[in-house]
Amino acid sequence: MSRLFHAWFRIPFWQRVAGGFVLGALAGWALGEQAATWFAPLGTVYVNLIRMIATPLVFFAVVAAIARLHGQSSIAELGGRTFLWFGITAALAVLVGLGTGLVLQPGAGLEPLVAAEDWVPREVPTPVQVLINIVPTNPFMALAEGKVLQVLFFAALIGFALVKLGDKTERLRALAGEASDTMIQVTRFVLEVTPIGTFGLIAGLVGTYGFERLLPLGGFVVALFLACAIHIVFVYGGLLLAHGLNPLRFFRGAAGAMQIAFATSSSFASLPASLRATTEHLGVNRDYAAFAVPLGASIKMDGCGAIFPAITCLFTAQYFGIELSAAQYFIILLASVLGSFGTAGVPGTAVVMVTLVMSAAGLPLEGLAFIIAIDRVIDMMRTMTNVTGQILVPVLVARQTGLLDLEQYERATAPAEIEGAAVEERA
């Protein structure tokens, strides 16, 4: 049993996750809907484990980070740079989505499509409503319900209070740091079951949807996947090169979080892995990462909030034979960038974002009703793009401000190698 245990952890982490993905897809294809009955619970348990640790991990990490970050670097400057890069990369993502949609024409020449039966137009909240919802009426309920922005707000207040009280709270600051370290270790334990969780999630997904449902909208799926891949490889890779960083090292360090994002289709569920990749694998200062990564998980949505709305708008225009004007293209760009900030923390962000952008551009919302039928499938690639950007921006800002450990970044130790070393030590 011990030999089997060690042999398992000697397999690189990404290979274990990839193996779970392939086996899950084969099981879903072979067993059909029965795969969802038998194996989907494994994925559900895994996602529940991730969500279980995510909120306390963020809370204690932010409290400890704010207490330590004060006096080390300007919090306002770090926040400003982070938001600036969120906006720049979102705008680039919209341009990639528009370019891909114009070249591939995913909505042109299609047979009449049938709208999803369960689709209803989503109500877009006003900016004032979103702003009000950031402040929790009950912080303990926010913790229980996993509302990341509200948890961030409350944790930041506590962190600043600890700084203000100075030496009076020395032991409490130390306790917050110890709690943060404890949650990081718990995260390591939970992430070990990622291959099994991936198997269950993919088996359930393929078994439920099958490949047949993708055929009528295959052009849209190809366009979205290709746009996301171009954005990740060329835009993110180019930004890393412009900052003197090796893109291959970045993708090596972020691979584990990217795989989890693809399997779970949730930025929030991927948050523990994203934090770990940013700090332990890529060398970003832990105090800054504890602020930037959870913030990005709430408002940094290059896949859901930029590429997806852009391609959906073009798909709708092409399907209904609508000629978009230059003004409409500009509206799509502006609404996508601003809307990603304005819908922060809103459930179903991708659908809300597309509703907002299509309404602003004057396009019929029926186009979105056709896409909802395959939303779970395309959400995997959208979320992986989101999470990659949520890791990238802290790396860029840390590089600009001297908060990046270049030696650790250049090592960019893969998750499996760290875990394997840990297993050897425990043995």
C-alpha positions as CSV (number, residue, x, y, z in Angstrom):
1,M,0.0,0.0,0.0
2,S,2.9,2.3,0.9
3,R,4.5,1.6,-2.5
4,L,1.3,2.4,-4.3
5,F,0.9,5.6,-2.4
6,H,4.4,6.7,-3.3
7,A,4.1,5.7,-6.9
8,W,0.9,7.8,-7.2
9,F,2.6,10.9,-6.0
10,R,5.6,10.4,-8.2
11,I,3.3,10.9,-11.2
12,P,3.3,14.6,-12.1
13,F,0.2,16.4,-10.8
14,W,-0.9,17.6,-14.3
15,Q,-0.6,14.0,-15.6
16,R,-2.8,12.8,-12.8
17,V,-5.4,15.4,-13.5
18,A,-5.2,14.9,-17.3
19,G,-5.6,11.1,-16.7
20,G,-8.7,11.8,-14.6
21,F,-10.0,14.0,-17.4
22,V,-9.5,11.5,-20.2
23,L,-10.9,8.5,-18.1
24,G,-13.9,10.6,-17.1
25,A,-14.6,11.5,-20.8
26,L,-14.3,7.9,-21.8
27,A,-16.6,6.8,-18.9
28,G,-19.2,9.4,-19.8
29,W,-19.1,8.5,-23.5
30,A,-19.4,4.7,-22.8
31,L,-22.0,4.8,-20.1
32,G,-24.1,7.8,-21.1
33,E,-26.5,9.1,-18.5
34,Q,-25.6,6.3,-16.1
35,A,-22.1,7.9,-15.8
36,A,-23.8,11.0,-14.3
37,T,-25.6,8.8,-11.8
38,W,-22.5,6.8,-10.8
39,F,-19.6,9.2,-11.0
40,A,-21.0,12.8,-10.8
41,P,-21.2,12.5,-7.0
42,L,-17.4,12.3,-6.9
43,G,-17.2,15.6,-8.6
44,T,-19.9,17.1,-6.4
45,V,-18.0,16.1,-3.2
46,Y,-14.7,17.5,-4.7
47,V,-16.3,20.9,-5.5
48,N,-17.9,21.0,-2.0
49,L,-14.5,20.3,-0.5
50,I,-13.0,23.2,-2.5
51,R,-15.8,25.6,-1.6
52,M,-15.5,24.5,2.1
53,I,-11.9,25.7,2.3
54,A,-12.1,28.7,-0.1
55,T,-13.9,31.2,2.2
56,P,-11.9,30.7,5.4
57,L,-8.7,30.6,3.3
58,V,-9.5,34.0,1.8
59,F,-10.6,35.5,5.1
60,F,-7.6,34.6,7.1
61,A,-5.2,35.3,4.3
62,V,-6.5,38.8,3.7
63,V,-6.6,39.6,7.5
64,A,-3.0,38.5,7.8
65,A,-1.9,40.1,4.6
66,I,-3.3,43.6,5.3
67,A,-1.7,43.5,8.8
68,R,1.7,42.7,7.3
69,L,1.4,44.7,4.0
70,H,1.0,48.0,5.8
71,G,4.2,50.0,5.7
72,Q,5.8,47.5,3.3
73,S,4.4,49.0,0.1
74,S,1.7,51.4,-0.9
75,I,-1.7,49.5,-0.8
76,A,-3.3,52.2,-2.9
77,E,-0.6,51.9,-5.5
78,L,-0.8,48.1,-5.6
79,G,-4.6,48.3,-5.9
80,G,-4.4,50.9,-8.7
81,R,-1.9,48.9,-10.7
82,T,-4.0,45.8,-10.2
83,F,-7.2,47.4,-11.4
84,L,-5.4,49.0,-14.4
85,W,-4.1,45.6,-15.6
86,F,-7.6,44.1,-15.0
87,G,-8.9,46.7,-17.4
88,I,-6.1,46.4,-20.0
89,T,-6.3,42.6,-20.3
90,A,-10.1,42.7,-20.4
91,A,-10.0,45.1,-23.4
92,L,-7.5,42.9,-25.2
93,A,-9.7,39.9,-24.5
94,V,-12.7,41.7,-26.1
95,L,-10.6,42.5,-29.2
96,V,-9.5,38.9,-29.5
97,G,-13.1,37.7,-29.2
98,L,-14.3,40.2,-31.9
99,G,-11.4,39.3,-34.2
100,T,-12.1,35.5,-33.9
101,G,-15.8,36.0,-34.4
102,L,-15.3,38.1,-37.5
103,V,-12.9,35.6,-39.0
104,L,-14.8,32.3,-38.2
105,Q,-18.3,33.7,-38.6
106,P,-19.9,31.2,-36.1
107,G,-23.4,32.4,-36.6
108,A,-23.5,32.5,-40.4
109,G,-25.4,30.0,-42.5
110,L,-26.9,28.0,-39.6
111,E,-30.1,26.0,-39.7
112,P,-32.9,27.4,-37.5
113,L,-31.9,26.8,-33.8
114,V,-34.1,26.0,-30.9
115,A,-33.8,28.1,-27.7
116,A,-33.1,26.4,-24.4
117,E,-36.4,25.5,-22.7
118,D,-35.2,26.8,-19.3
119,W,-33.9,30.1,-20.6
120,V,-35.3,33.3,-19.1
121,P,-33.8,36.8,-19.6
122,R,-31.6,37.8,-16.6
123,E,-32.2,41.1,-14.9
124,V,-29.0,43.1,-14.9
125,P,-28.3,44.8,-11.5
126,T,-27.6,48.5,-11.4
127,P,-24.1,49.7,-10.4
128,V,-25.5,51.1,-7.2
129,Q,-27.0,47.7,-6.3
130,V,-23.7,46.0,-6.9
131,L,-21.9,48.6,-4.8
132,I,-24.3,48.2,-1.9
133,N,-24.1,44.4,-2.0
134,I,-20.3,44.6,-1.4
135,V,-21.0,45.7,2.2
136,P,-22.3,42.7,4.2
137,T,-25.3,43.2,6.5
138,N,-24.1,40.1,8.4
139,P,-20.4,39.1,7.9
140,F,-21.0,35.6,9.3
141,M,-23.7,35.0,6.7
142,A,-21.3,36.3,4.0
143,L,-18.7,33.7,5.3
144,A,-21.3,31.0,5.3
145,E,-22.6,31.8,1.8
146,G,-19.2,32.2,0.3
147,K,-19.7,35.8,-1.0
148,V,-16.1,36.6,-1.8
149,L,-16.3,40.4,-2.2
150,Q,-18.2,40.8,1.1
151,V,-15.7,38.5,2.8
152,L,-12.8,40.6,1.3
153,F,-14.4,43.8,2.6
154,F,-14.9,42.5,6.1
155,A,-11.5,40.9,6.3
156,A,-9.8,44.1,5.1
157,L,-11.6,46.1,7.8
158,I,-10.3,43.7,10.4
159,G,-6.8,43.8,9.0
160,F,-6.7,47.6,9.0
161,A,-8.1,47.6,12.6
162,L,-5.2,45.3,13.7
163,V,-2.7,47.7,12.1
164,K,-4.3,50.8,13.7
165,L,-4.3,49.2,17.2
166,G,-0.6,48.4,16.9
167,D,1.1,46.5,19.7
168,K,-2.2,45.9,21.4
169,T,-3.1,43.3,18.8
170,E,0.3,41.7,18.3
171,R,-0.9,38.2,19.5
172,L,-4.0,38.5,17.4
173,R,-2.0,39.3,14.3
174,A,0.2,36.3,15.0
175,L,-2.9,34.2,15.4
176,A,-4.3,35.4,12.0
177,G,-1.0,34.5,10.4
178,E,-1.0,31.0,12.0
179,A,-4.6,30.5,10.9
180,S,-3.7,31.5,7.3
181,D,-0.8,29.0,7.3
182,T,-3.2,26.3,8.6
183,M,-5.7,26.9,5.9
184,I,-2.9,26.7,3.3
185,Q,-2.0,23.3,4.6
186,V,-5.6,22.2,4.5
187,T,-5.7,23.4,0.9
188,R,-2.7,21.1,0.1
189,F,-4.7,18.2,1.5
190,V,-7.8,18.9,-0.5
191,L,-6.0,19.5,-3.8
192,E,-4.6,16.0,-3.6
193,V,-8.0,14.6,-4.6
194,T,-8.2,16.8,-7.8
195,P,-7.7,13.9,-10.2
196,I,-10.6,11.9,-8.7
197,G,-12.8,15.0,-8.6
198,T,-11.9,15.8,-12.2
199,F,-12.9,12.2,-13.2
200,G,-16.3,12.6,-11.6
201,L,-17.0,16.0,-13.0
202,I,-16.0,15.2,-16.6
203,A,-17.8,11.8,-16.6
204,G,-21.0,13.4,-15.4
205,L,-20.7,16.3,-17.9
206,V,-20.1,14.0,-20.9
207,G,-22.7,11.5,-19.8
208,T,-25.3,14.2,-19.4
209,Y,-24.6,16.3,-22.5
210,G,-23.1,13.8,-24.9
211,F,-21.3,15.1,-28.0
212,E,-24.4,15.3,-30.1
213,R,-25.6,18.5,-28.5
214,L,-22.5,20.3,-29.6
215,L,-22.9,19.7,-33.3
216,P,-25.5,22.4,-34.2
217,L,-23.4,25.0,-32.4
218,G,-20.0,23.5,-33.1
219,G,-18.8,26.6,-34.9
220,F,-19.5,28.7,-31.8
221,V,-17.7,26.2,-29.5
222,V,-14.7,26.2,-31.8
223,A,-14.7,30.0,-32.0
224,L,-14.8,30.5,-28.2
225,F,-12.2,27.8,-27.5
226,L,-9.9,29.2,-30.1
227,A,-10.3,32.8,-28.9
228,C,-9.5,31.8,-25.4
229,A,-6.5,29.8,-26.5
230,I,-5.2,32.8,-28.5
231,H,-5.7,35.1,-25.5
232,I,-4.0,32.8,-23.1
233,V,-1.0,31.9,-25.3
234,F,-0.3,35.1,-27.3
235,V,-1.8,37.9,-25.2
236,Y,-0.8,36.7,-21.8
237,G,2.5,35.2,-23.2
238,G,3.3,38.5,-24.9
239,L,2.7,40.5,-21.7
240,L,5.0,38.2,-19.8
241,L,7.7,38.6,-22.4
242,A,7.3,42.4,-22.3
243,H,8.0,42.2,-18.6
244,G,11.1,40.0,-19.1
245,L,9.4,36.8,-17.8
246,N,9.4,33.4,-19.4
247,P,5.9,32.4,-20.4
248,L,6.6,28.7,-20.3
249,R,7.6,29.1,-16.6
250,F,4.4,30.9,-15.9
251,F,2.2,28.2,-17.6
252,R,4.2,25.5,-15.8
253,G,3.5,27.1,-12.4
254,A,-0.2,27.9,-13.2
255,A,-1.0,24.6,-14.8
256,G,-2.6,23.0,-11.7
257,A,-5.0,25.9,-11.1
258,M,-5.8,26.0,-14.9
259,Q,-6.7,22.3,-14.9
260,I,-8.9,22.7,-11.8
261,A,-10.7,25.7,-13.4
262,F,-11.3,23.7,-16.6
263,A,-12.8,20.8,-14.7
264,T,-14.9,22.7,-12.1
265,S,-16.0,25.7,-14.3
266,S,-15.7,27.9,-11.2
267,S,-13.2,30.7,-10.4
268,F,-14.3,30.5,-6.8
269,A,-13.7,26.7,-6.6
270,S,-10.3,27.3,-8.2
271,L,-9.3,30.0,-5.8
272,P,-7.3,27.9,-3.4
273,A,-5.3,26.5,-6.2
274,S,-4.9,29.9,-7.8
275,L,-3.5,31.4,-4.6
276,R,-1.1,28.5,-4.2
277,A,0.1,28.7,-7.8
278,T,0.6,32.5,-7.5
279,T,2.7,32.3,-4.3
280,E,4.3,28.9,-4.0
281,H,4.9,28.2,-7.7
282,L,5.4,31.7,-9.3
283,G,7.0,33.6,-6.4
284,V,4.5,36.5,-5.9
285,N,4.6,38.1,-2.5
286,R,2.0,36.2,-0.3
287,D,0.6,39.3,1.3
288,Y,-0.1,41.0,-2.1
289,A,-1.4,37.8,-3.6
290,A,-3.8,37.3,-0.7
291,F,-5.5,40.6,-1.8
292,A,-5.2,40.4,-5.6
293,V,-6.1,36.8,-6.4
294,P,-9.4,36.8,-4.4
295,L,-10.3,40.2,-5.9
296,G,-9.6,38.8,-9.4
297,A,-11.8,35.8,-8.7
298,S,-14.6,38.2,-8.2
299,I,-14.1,40.8,-11.0
300,K,-11.4,39.5,-13.4
301,M,-13.3,37.6,-16.1
302,D,-11.5,37.7,-19.4
303,G,-13.3,34.5,-20.6
304,C,-16.8,35.1,-19.2
305,G,-16.9,38.9,-19.2
306,A,-14.9,39.8,-22.4
307,I,-14.4,37.0,-24.9
308,F,-17.8,35.3,-24.4
309,P,-19.9,38.5,-24.8
310,A,-17.9,39.6,-27.8
311,I,-18.4,36.3,-29.7
312,T,-22.0,35.9,-28.6
313,C,-22.8,39.4,-29.9
314,L,-21.2,38.6,-33.3
315,F,-22.9,35.2,-33.4
316,T,-26.3,36.8,-32.8
317,A,-25.7,39.5,-35.4
318,Q,-24.6,37.0,-38.0
319,Y,-27.4,34.6,-37.3
320,F,-30.1,37.3,-37.5
321,G,-28.4,39.0,-40.4
322,I,-27.7,42.3,-38.5
323,E,-24.9,44.5,-39.8
324,L,-23.0,45.9,-36.9
325,S,-21.9,49.6,-37.0
326,A,-18.6,50.9,-35.8
327,A,-20.5,52.5,-32.8
328,Q,-21.9,49.1,-31.9
329,Y,-18.5,47.5,-31.9
330,F,-17.2,50.3,-29.6
331,I,-20.2,49.7,-27.3
332,I,-19.5,46.0,-27.1
333,L,-15.9,46.8,-26.2
334,L,-16.7,49.4,-23.6
335,A,-19.7,47.5,-22.0
336,S,-17.6,44.3,-21.7
337,V,-14.7,46.0,-19.9
338,L,-16.9,48.2,-17.6
339,G,-19.5,45.5,-17.1
340,S,-17.0,43.0,-15.8
341,F,-16.4,45.4,-12.9
342,G,-20.0,46.3,-12.5
343,T,-21.3,42.8,-12.2
344,A,-18.7,41.7,-9.6
345,G,-20.0,39.1,-7.2
346,V,-23.3,38.6,-9.1
347,P,-24.4,34.9,-9.5
348,G,-24.3,33.7,-13.1
349,T,-21.8,36.4,-14.1
350,A,-21.4,35.2,-17.7
351,V,-25.1,35.3,-18.5
352,V,-25.5,38.7,-16.8
353,M,-22.5,40.1,-18.7
354,V,-23.8,38.9,-22.1
355,T,-27.3,40.3,-21.3
356,L,-25.8,43.6,-20.4
357,V,-23.5,43.9,-23.5
358,M,-26.2,42.7,-25.9
359,S,-28.7,45.1,-24.5
360,A,-26.3,48.0,-24.7
361,A,-25.5,47.1,-28.4
362,G,-29.2,46.8,-29.3
363,L,-29.0,43.1,-30.2
364,P,-31.9,40.5,-29.7
365,L,-31.4,38.5,-26.5
366,E,-32.8,35.4,-28.3
367,G,-29.3,34.8,-29.5
368,L,-28.2,34.1,-26.0
369,A,-31.1,31.6,-25.6
370,F,-29.5,29.4,-28.2
371,I,-26.2,29.4,-26.5
372,I,-27.5,28.5,-23.0
373,A,-28.1,24.9,-24.1
374,I,-24.3,24.3,-24.3
375,D,-23.3,26.8,-21.6
376,R,-21.8,24.2,-19.2
377,V,-19.5,22.9,-21.9
378,I,-18.1,26.3,-23.0
379,D,-17.9,27.4,-19.4
380,M,-14.9,25.1,-18.9
381,M,-12.7,27.1,-21.3
382,R,-14.1,30.5,-20.3
383,T,-13.3,29.7,-16.6
384,M,-9.8,28.5,-17.4
385,T,-9.2,31.8,-19.2
386,N,-10.6,33.7,-16.2
387,V,-8.3,31.9,-13.7
388,T,-5.2,32.2,-15.9
389,G,-5.8,36.0,-16.0
390,Q,-6.4,36.1,-12.3
391,I,-2.9,34.6,-11.8
392,L,-1.3,36.6,-14.5
393,V,-2.1,40.1,-13.2
394,P,-0.6,39.7,-9.8
395,V,2.5,38.3,-11.4
396,L,2.8,41.4,-13.7
397,V,2.1,43.8,-10.8
398,A,4.6,42.0,-8.5
399,R,7.2,42.2,-11.3
400,Q,6.7,46.0,-11.6
401,T,6.8,46.6,-7.9
402,G,9.6,44.3,-6.8
403,L,7.2,41.9,-5.0
404,L,8.2,39.0,-7.3
405,D,10.8,36.4,-6.3
406,L,12.5,36.0,-9.7
407,E,14.5,32.9,-8.6
408,Q,11.3,31.2,-7.5
409,Y,9.6,32.2,-10.7
410,E,12.4,30.8,-12.8
411,R,12.2,27.5,-10.9
412,A,8.4,27.5,-11.5
413,T,8.2,24.2,-9.7
414,A,5.3,22.1,-11.0
415,P,2.7,21.2,-8.4
416,A,3.5,17.6,-8.5
417,E,7.2,18.1,-7.6
418,I,6.3,20.1,-4.5
419,E,3.7,17.5,-3.5
420,G,6.0,14.7,-4.2
421,A,8.7,16.2,-2.1
422,A,6.2,16.7,0.7
423,V,5.3,13.0,0.5
424,E,8.9,12.0,0.7
425,E,9.4,14.1,3.8
426,R,6.4,12.6,5.5
427,A,7.7,9.2,4.7
